[in-house]
Amino acid sequence: MPVTICQSNTGYNRGMTNPLIYDLHCHTTCSDGSLSPTELVNRAAEQGVDVLAITDHDTTNAYEQLG
């Protein structure tokens, strides 16, 4: 899964009028969240999230699981 970096501090895509939707603080079951990494990514996509940061405590296992 590619890592997306939001380079716009305005919250808007350059050249577009639609605001970016981002969640920069999410936890998975690898830490103290209630969704698996795959479930979290799928839920974010369903909600139209453009940029998602997984911020599990003391582990990067979620990223390893997502491949």
C-alpha positions as CSV (number, residue, x, y, z in Angstrom):
1,M,0.0,0.0,0.0
2,P,1.5,3.3,-1.0
3,V,2.0,6.0,1.6
4,T,0.2,9.3,0.8
5,I,1.7,12.6,2.0
6,C,-0.5,15.6,2.0
7,Q,1.6,18.5,0.8
8,S,-1.1,21.1,1.0
9,N,-1.6,22.8,4.3
10,T,-4.8,24.4,3.1
11,G,-6.7,21.1,3.0
12,Y,-7.4,21.5,-0.7
13,N,-6.0,19.6,-3.6
14,R,-4.0,21.9,-5.8
15,G,-6.1,23.0,-8.8
16,M,-9.2,21.4,-7.4
17,T,-12.1,22.8,-5.5
18,N,-12.9,19.7,-3.4
19,P,-11.4,19.7,0.1
20,L,-9.2,16.8,1.1
21,I,-10.6,14.6,3.8
22,Y,-7.9,13.3,6.1
23,D,-7.7,11.5,9.4
24,L,-4.3,11.9,11.0
25,H,-4.9,9.9,14.2
26,C,-6.3,6.4,13.9
27,H,-5.6,3.2,15.9
28,T,-6.1,-0.4,14.8
29,T,-6.4,-3.7,16.7
30,C,-2.5,-3.8,16.6
31,S,-2.8,-1.2,19.4
32,D,-5.9,-0.1,21.2
33,G,-8.3,0.4,18.2
34,S,-11.4,-1.6,17.4
35,L,-10.8,-2.3,13.7
36,S,-8.1,-4.4,12.0
37,P,-5.8,-2.5,9.7
38,T,-7.7,-3.7,6.6
39,E,-11.0,-2.9,8.1
40,L,-9.8,0.6,9.0
41,V,-8.5,1.3,5.5
42,N,-11.7,0.0,4.0
43,R,-13.9,2.1,6.4
44,A,-11.8,5.2,5.6
45,A,-12.2,4.6,1.9
46,E,-16.0,4.1,2.3
47,Q,-16.1,7.5,4.1
48,G,-14.2,9.2,1.3
49,V,-11.0,9.8,3.3
50,D,-8.1,10.8,1.0
51,V,-5.3,10.6,3.5
52,L,-5.1,8.2,6.5
53,A,-2.5,8.0,9.2
54,I,-2.3,5.0,11.4
55,T,-0.9,6.0,14.7
56,D,-0.9,2.8,16.8
57,H,1.0,2.9,20.0
58,D,4.5,1.4,20.1
59,T,4.1,-0.7,16.9
60,T,4.2,-0.6,13.1
61,N,2.5,-4.0,12.7
62,A,-0.5,-2.4,10.9
63,Y,1.7,-1.3,8.1
64,E,3.3,-4.7,7.9
65,Q,-0.1,-6.3,7.7
66,L,-1.2,-4.0,4.9
67,G,1.9,-4.9,2.9
